[in-house]
Amino acid sequence: MPVRVVPDGPVTRAEAAELLRGGSIVAVPTDTVYGIAAAMELPDAIERLFAAKGRPPEKAVAVLLADADQAWTLGVPTAAAHALAARFWPGGLTLVLPVRDGVVLPRVLAAGAPTIGVRVPDHEAPRALARMLGPLPTTSANKSGDADARDAAQIAAELGDAIALVLDGGPIRGGPASTVVDCTLAWPSILREGAISSADIAAALADAGLAHAIGVWDVDEA
């Protein structure tokens, strides 16, 4: 059955939320590229998310959030995380945080690590879904290793019936993926430089009076 493609908007976001609650995979526009999302409380759906992409299980998936407060329900709000979130959210910044005591995450979500990657995107569609459902595991809407999908038609052609619905927000402006900053250690460091430069990250930390270890190396898309 062909995947349904519908215009992004309040009514179709509510429909997408119901599909996600039922265990389906949904494609959604973000501020960088289109993503595919699953409900956090459904490990089977997250596993299908990995299968739809062909994503190796050892590579963790980040979660998109409605606001910074959702981040602190999942991860430990370090001083560096607070400073960077205040400066760059909503926007192209993913923070890797230690998982809070008592929070149990699906093992597949974080590849078994005691950490979680979180981001507040600068796009209303994923934030609206996160308000309805809670933090939303999301990864780019393409097969692993392929170019990022920039429009709904490309997603439908590439992923087909692995997903139930595409919220069509028009062509995405694109640009670099989010910058990923590890805030799990005493000194934060950059895991991937992307939409926000290492210089801007360093400046934000310095302005907050925080020590850091800025180093950049390549990782797969998150």
Order of alpha helices (4+ residues) and beta strands (2+ residues): beta-alpha-beta-beta-alpha-beta-alpha-alpha-beta-beta-alpha-beta-alpha-beta-beta-beta-alpha
